[in-house]
Amino acid sequence: MTPAARVQTAIEILDTIAAAAREGGAPADALFAEAMRARRYAGSKDRRAIRGHVYDAIRAVRSVPVSGRAAMLALADRDPALAALFDGSPYGPAPIASDEPRAETGVAASALAELFDPLIESAEEAAMLERAPLDLRANRLKASRNGLAELFPEGAAIDGAPDGWRLPPETAAVQHPAYEGGTFEVQDAASQYAAAALDAAAGARIVDLCAGGGGKTLAIASLTGDAADILACDVNRARLQQLPPRAERAGATRIETRLLDPGKEAVMLADWRGKATHVFVDAPCSGSGTWRRSPELRWRLTPARLERHLADQANLLAIGADLVAPGGKLLYAVCSIIAREGRAQVQAFLDRHRGWTADSGYLPDGIARAAGAGYLFTPAHDRCDGFFLARLTAPC
């Protein structure tokens, strides 16, 4: 493919990604892979170049563009070499007209940026869209961070995460035989901090209410030495089915999975009501803390979708609270930097649940910042995904 043809292909893929963002369709990675399967004539260099164009545009454009061409023109306006490829050549994009629409660039649309937690300042915003490193977590049931250092000497320890090892972006760590052996998992530092903040020990009875594929469930099993009973729940069958084989690989033997029906969670967990020493609610959210990995999420968030997330979060907190034994712990977490999903959501819970208290001082020194009754992690301050968590104690 010519360089110009690569740009035109990127424009076409961006059209598909923008349409999916508006309609709640498949994520960008899946759409890019599908587009490449349909263009088998594209070689490896072509694919890398096209992917670079696509994701450079997604990171640059703050909200869903009117077209893929408008997104690429926003890049071309500041890159003369790219602009020169709009030359009207065969399979290339048409020449640029001065009055064509351009997508608006920036971290987020102003209406969305206004929702950020007050701790987020403009100086931090650029870090939200940088390429994320690859963070690994050593599985204590089989290995240690020192073992990861031997496997991946190009990495470095993650501050405040005793099992964490950080590698450059896009390192092919999961292709290493040690991964299939259960030695480590890929897990961002923020999630490692959250699992440790649960502060569960051997003998605990733990409910992971929104377990998904089980990344944090496995981290908890590792931290407790596979000596705690863990009930991993979710309403998504496909995601929850990933956990049993992952647990077997990790050597975690005390994890039970339970598929829940939406709207019937409390009934289906009645046997655990008031019996859990720890409940982890990693609630569905805007994903605004993960823009480094999935920048197109900025294009997908609408006021209606945010309101649905807020309602789900409040409901899950209430369900989780009913499961906690007197004096037990409820850990609430969202991969979000939006105040309504973080500090405001927890304060509303405390206002509704008298007698519950918010803990403090349970994170490593220098990690995260106090945000209301919880803590906020940001890429600039903590070198991890944006994340909010709060640990709450039930009345005795």
URFENCOR-V593416 format. One line per field, one symbol per residue. ss: DSSP state (H for helix, E for strand, - for the rest). phi: phi as a letter, one per 20 degrees, with the letter a starting at -180 (. if undefined). psi: psi as a letter, one per 20 degrees, with the letter a starting at -180 (. if undefined). Layout:
ss = ???
phi = ???
psi = ???
//
This chain:
ss = --HHHHHHHHHHHHHHHHHHHHH----HHHHHHHHHH------HHHHHHHHHHHHHHHHHE------HHHHHHHHH---HHHH---------------------E----HHHH--E-----HHHHHHHH----EEEEE------HHHHHHH----EE------EEEE-----HHH-HHHH---EEE--HHHHHHHHH-------EEEE------HHHHHHHHH-----EEEEEE--HHHHHHHHHHHHHH----EEEEE-----HHHH-HHH---EEEEEEE-----HHH------HHHH--HHHHHHHHHHHHHHHHHHHHHEEEEEEEEEEE---E----HHHHHHHHHH----EE----------EEE--EEEE-HHHH----EEEEEEE---
phi = .fgfffffffffffgfffffffdmeffggfffffffffcfffeffffffffgffffffffefbgefaffffffffffdcgffgffedmfgmdffgeefeffdfeepfaggffffegggffdgfefgffdffefdedcfeffcbbfffffffcffebfegmcfdecdcfgmfeffefgfffenfbcebfggfffffffflecgnfdddefcflfngfgffffffemlccecddcaedfffffffgfffffenedddddbedegncgfffdgfdfmdefbcddeffbfmfedffecfffffefcgfffffffffffffffffffeffgmfdcddbbebdeffedgffffffffedfnfceebmddggnemcfcmeccddcgfedlbffbcbbdddffe
psi = qqhhhgghghgghhggggghghjkbqrggghggghhhimiiprhhggggggggghggghhphrprhrhghghhhghhjnhhghhimjjrpjrqqqpqhjqqqqprrgqqhhghiiqqhiorhhihhhijqpqropqopohiiarhhhhhhhmiiaqqppinijppprqqjplhiiphhghijhrqppqhghgggghhhlqrpiqoppohmhcijghghhggghjkkkqppopqrioggghihgghggghikoikppqopqppijgggijhijpjiphpppnnqqahjiikhhhmhihhihprhghghgggggggghgggghhipqpjrqoppqqmqjphhidhhghhhghhhnqhqqprrkjqqpiprqpncjbqpqqhghilaqpqpqppqpqq.
//
